[in-house]
Amino acid sequence: MNSTYGNIKPALINPIEDVEIFYHYRPTLNSENGNFRNFRKIENVSQILKKCEFETTDNIDNVLPGIYDLALPVSYFGQKGYYTIYIRPKEIYCKITDVGVLANFPEVNGIIIDSTNIGDADWSLFGNDNLVGYRVEYIRNGKRQEYYRLITGCSYADAVPASSGAGSAETRSYRFNDGNSTLSFITLTPSTSPNYKSNLKPSIGSPSQDIILSNTKFDPVCVKIEVCENDFDTLALSLDGNQIRSLDNGIVSTYNENNELYKQWEFYTLKDNYSKTATYEVKKRRINPIDTSINQDEILNK
C-alpha cells in the first residue's frame, strides 16, 4: 500500500472569468491563403461554453462540474470548412511593480503587483488569496520562458517607509493591508533556498518584468471540427428519400419524411450537333428556379 487514494476533482469554472477560446478556420485542409493563417479570439466565451446540469428533485446544487456543452454559433462557425478550437485557462498580462519582503517576516519574499494597471474585469482577483494556485510565467526579451512559479499567497499590502540608512530597493519591505491598498504582495513557490546551497535564492522575477498569470483549474484543450453541408441523415435522405421523376422535363424531386421538397435535379441528354447521336447524360443540381408545380401530396399519398 502506498497510502494514495481519492480521485481528481472535476474543474468547476466560470467560463467568463476562467476561460479563453480561440478558433482557426480553413476552407480546405491544404489552404495556403494568408487570410486563414491566424487564430481569432472569441470575446464572449459564454456563447460557446454552457454549463451542464442534472435533473434533481432535491434542493441542491445541480451543476455537473467538469462537463460543459460546446456550442457553435453560426456567427463564428457558419462556413463550410475546417475549424480548430483552442480552449485554455484565461491569461492576465501584467508587470511586476517590485520584489520585496514582509516587514515582520523578512525571510518571506514576494512580488508586488499594482492592481490599478489591471483591467476592470480582473482587478478583483488581486484581493486576499484569490490568486492562490495560479501560475506565473515570465517574459524575457519579448519571449515567454519555459519555467514558471505557482502562487501560494496573495494579500493587499503597503510599502513600509524606509528608515534612514535602510537598504536598497531590492530589500524593500511591505506589510499587509486588508483593503485600503492597490498593491498586492504575492508569494510564490519555490521561493526559499535549497538545503544544499543556502545562499542561492530561486528567481521569482524582477521589477518592471512582464509576467503572465493563469489559473490551473484545467488543462488546455484543442478540438478539431469539420463543418459540412451533409450529415448521415441528409445523405440517407438523398439515397432513400421519396422521389418523383417528371418524364416530360426530366426533373427529379426528392422529399423528406414530411413530404417537403429537399432537393431537385435535372436529367437530360446532350447530342452531337452533326450526327445527332447522344454523347452525354447530365445530372444537374437545380437551385433556381425550383419547379413547385408538382403536387407531391397527391402523388405520394396515392
Secondary structure, 3 states (H helix, E strand, C coil): CCCCCCCCCCCCCCHHHHEEEEEEEECCCCCCCHHHCCCEEECCHHHCEEEEECCCCCCCCCEEEEEEEECCCHHHHCCCEEEEEEEEECEEEEECCEEEEECCCCCCEEEEEEHHHCCCCCHHHHCCCCCCCCEEEEEECCEEEEEEEEEEEEEEEEECCCCCCCCCHHHCEEEECCCCCCEEEEEEECCCCCCCCCCCCCCCCCCCCEEEEECCCCCCEEEEEEECCCCHHHHHHHHHCEEEECCCCCEEEEECCCCCEEEEEEEEEEECCCCCCEEEEEEEECCCCCCCCCCHHHHHCC
